[in-house]
Amino acid sequence: MAKTALITGATAGIGNSFARFLAARGYDLVLVARDEPRLHLVAEELRSKFGVNVEPFRADLSRYDECAWVEQRLADEARPVDVLINNAGYVVNQRFVSGDLLAEQAMFDVLVRAVMRLSHAAGRAMSHRGHGVIINVSSVAGWIPQSTYGAAKSYVTAFSQSLRRELRRKGVRVLALCPGYTATEFHERANYAMGKLPKFMWLDADQVVATAWADMERGRALSVPGAVYKLARTALRFGR
């Protein structure tokens, strides 16, 4: 029986790379995203290319009721989920005090509340079965105190490390993936002008995923892909 991975934010970027990576290894997939037409398109592409079962699951994780649908899917023992990839996320490009508070709240709900709730549902089900993997996509931005996005990612990293300690004796592996700038749609959607960023600072999403999976298999708590970001992590942690 094939294992199943549930991936949030699965239609683009790192989430889509995880979907292709796991499908190539024979995992059936539950793909969670807001854009229903694109979700079904990606699901069909993966079915055709890899011959795996793909369940498109439309949900907006900023909505409490729709996040609960995904929690219920993770808790379904009749259709167990072996791998959870908490990847969904975006950034609100504004200053906090003068900005739209509702937009900040929606981002917080996706980046923090949904990660906590989905990890709870998955962690409980996986610990009962004695195995499983949870990868929470954080960011090196979590070590830089300059935005609510960075603050949210700081939570994700610390939360993942705490959850790892709680679940490792129950056979569940937990990893915080902390990439730097990655060539995806992320910055374009936020209207960030990134044209002047040096090429050496850009990461490839497929390589980010491969590195994260290898680090998870090695039992690591954190995955920081790319030599430049490994150095940056050391500087940011100890240079303050």
C-alpha positions in Angstrom: 0.0 0.0 0.0 1.4 3.4 -1.1 2.1 6.0 1.5 0.3 9.3 1.4 1.7 12.9 1.7 -0.5 15.9 2.3 1.1 19.2 1.0 -0.3 22.7 1.6 0.4 25.4 -1.0 1.0 22.6 -3.4 0.4 24.2 -6.8 3.5 26.3 -7.0 7.0 26.9 -5.7 8.4 24.7 -2.9 5.1 23.0 -2.4 4.9 21.9 -6.0 8.5 20.7 -5.8 7.6 18.6 -2.8 4.6 17.2 -4.7 6.8 16.1 -7.7 9.6 14.8 -5.4 7.3 12.6 -3.4 5.2 11.5 -6.4 8.4 10.3 -8.1 9.0 8.2 -5.0 5.6 6.5 -5.2 3.7 8.6 -2.7 0.0 9.2 -3.2 -0.8 12.9 -2.7 -3.4 15.1 -1.1 -2.8 18.6 -2.5 -4.2 21.6 -0.6 -4.5 25.0 -2.2 -7.0 27.9 -2.8 -6.9 28.1 -6.6 -9.3 25.3 -7.6 -8.7 25.3 -11.4 -4.9 25.3 -10.9 -5.2 22.7 -8.2 -7.0 20.3 -10.5 -4.6 21.0 -13.4 -1.6 20.2 -11.2 -3.3 17.0 -9.8 -3.9 15.7 -13.3 -0.4 16.5 -14.4 1.0 14.5 -11.5 -1.3 11.6 -12.0 -0.3 11.4 -15.7 3.4 11.7 -15.1 3.9 9.6 -12.0 0.9 7.2 -12.0 0.0 8.0 -8.4 -3.3 8.8 -6.8 -3.8 12.5 -6.3 -6.6 14.1 -4.2 -7.1 17.8 -4.9 -8.4 19.5 -1.7 -9.4 23.1 -2.1 -9.1 25.0 1.1 -8.2 28.5 2.3 -6.2 28.0 5.4 -6.9 31.6 6.6 -10.5 30.5 7.2 -11.1 28.6 10.4 -13.8 26.3 8.9 -11.7 25.4 5.8 -8.6 24.7 7.9 -10.7 22.4 10.0 -11.6 20.4 6.9 -7.9 19.7 6.4 -7.5 18.8 10.0 -10.2 16.3 9.6 -8.5 14.8 6.6 -5.3 14.4 8.5 -7.1 12.7 11.4 -8.9 10.2 9.2 -7.5 6.8 10.2 -9.3 5.1 7.3 -7.1 7.2 4.9 -3.8 7.7 6.9 -1.5 10.5 5.9 2.2 9.5 6.4 3.8 12.9 5.5 2.6 16.4 6.2 4.3 19.3 4.4 3.1 22.6 5.9 4.2 24.9 3.0 1.3 27.3 2.4 2.3 30.9 2.9 2.7 34.4 1.5 3.9 37.8 2.7 2.0 41.0 3.2 4.2 43.8 1.7 3.4 46.7 4.0 4.4 48.4 7.2 2.6 47.0 10.3 1.2 50.0 12.1 0.1 51.9 9.0 -1.0 48.8 7.1 -4.2 46.7 6.9 -4.6 44.8 10.1 -7.0 42.3 8.5 -4.4 41.4 5.9 -1.9 40.8 8.7 -4.3 38.6 10.5 -5.0 36.5 7.4 -1.3 36.0 6.9 -0.8 35.1 10.5 -3.6 32.5 10.3 -1.9 30.8 7.3 1.7 31.0 8.6 1.1 30.3 12.3 -2.3 29.1 13.3 -2.7 26.7 10.4 0.8 25.2 10.9 0.0 24.7 14.6 -3.4 23.1 14.0 -2.4 20.9 11.1 0.7 19.7 13.0 -1.5 18.9 16.0 -3.9 16.8 13.9 -1.1 15.0 12.0 1.1 14.6 15.1 -1.7 13.0 17.1 -2.6 10.6 14.3 1.0 9.7 13.4 2.0 9.1 17.0 -0.8 6.7 17.4 0.5 4.8 14.4 4.1 5.0 15.5 5.5 6.7 12.4 5.3 9.8 10.2 7.0 12.9 9.0 6.1 16.6 9.4 8.1 19.2 7.5 7.2 22.8 8.3 8.5 25.3 5.7 9.9 28.2 7.7 12.6 30.7 6.4 15.9 32.3 7.3 13.7 35.4 7.7 12.8 34.0 11.1 16.2 35.1 12.3 15.8 38.6 11.1 13.6 40.9 13.3 12.2 43.2 10.7 8.6 42.1 9.7 5.6 40.2 10.9 6.4 37.6 8.3 9.8 37.1 9.9 8.1 36.9 13.3 5.7 34.2 12.1 8.6 32.2 10.6 10.5 32.5 13.9 7.5 30.8 15.6 7.4 28.1 13.0 11.1 27.2 13.5 10.9 27.2 17.3 7.6 25.3 17.3 9.0 22.7 15.0 12.0 22.1 17.2 9.7 21.8 20.2 7.4 19.4 18.4 10.3 17.3 17.3 11.4 16.8 20.9 7.8 15.7 21.8 7.3 13.3 19.0 10.7 11.7 18.2 10.2 8.9 20.8 6.9 8.1 19.1 8.5 7.5 15.7 7.5 10.8 14.2 10.2 12.9 12.6 9.7 16.7 12.5 11.9 19.1 10.5 11.9 22.9 10.1 13.0 23.8 6.6 14.6 27.3 6.5 15.4 28.4 2.9 16.6 31.7 1.8 15.6 33.4 -1.4 14.1 30.7 -3.7 13.2 31.1 -7.4 9.4 30.8 -7.1 6.3 33.0 -7.6 6.5 34.1 -4.0 8.2 37.5 -4.4 6.4 38.4 -7.6 3.0 37.9 -5.9 4.1 40.2 -3.1 5.2 42.8 -5.6 8.8 42.8 -4.4 11.4 44.1 -6.9 14.1 41.4 -6.8 16.0 42.1 -10.0 19.1 43.4 -8.2 19.6 40.4 -6.0 22.8 38.6 -7.0 22.3 35.2 -8.7 24.4 33.4 -6.0 21.7 34.2 -3.4 18.9 32.4 -5.3 18.1 28.8 -4.5 16.4 26.2 -6.8 13.2 24.9 -5.3 13.8 21.3 -6.3 17.2 21.4 -4.6 15.7 22.9 -1.5 13.3 20.0 -1.3 16.0 17.4 -2.0 18.2 18.9 0.8 15.3 19.0 3.2 14.3 15.4 2.6 17.9 14.3 3.1 18.2 16.3 6.3 15.0 14.8 7.6 16.3 11.3 6.9 19.5 12.1 8.8 17.4 13.0 11.8 18.1 16.7 11.8 15.9 19.3 13.4 16.7 22.1 10.9 17.4 22.2 7.2 19.1 25.3 5.8 19.8 24.7 2.1 22.7 26.6 0.4 26.1 27.4 1.7 25.4 31.1 1.7 22.5 30.7 4.0 24.3 28.3 6.3 26.8 31.0 6.8 24.1 33.6 7.2 22.4 31.5 9.9 25.6 31.4 11.9 26.1 35.2 11.5 22.5 36.0 12.4 22.4 33.7 15.5 25.7 34.7 17.0 26.5 38.1 15.5 23.9 40.0 17.5 
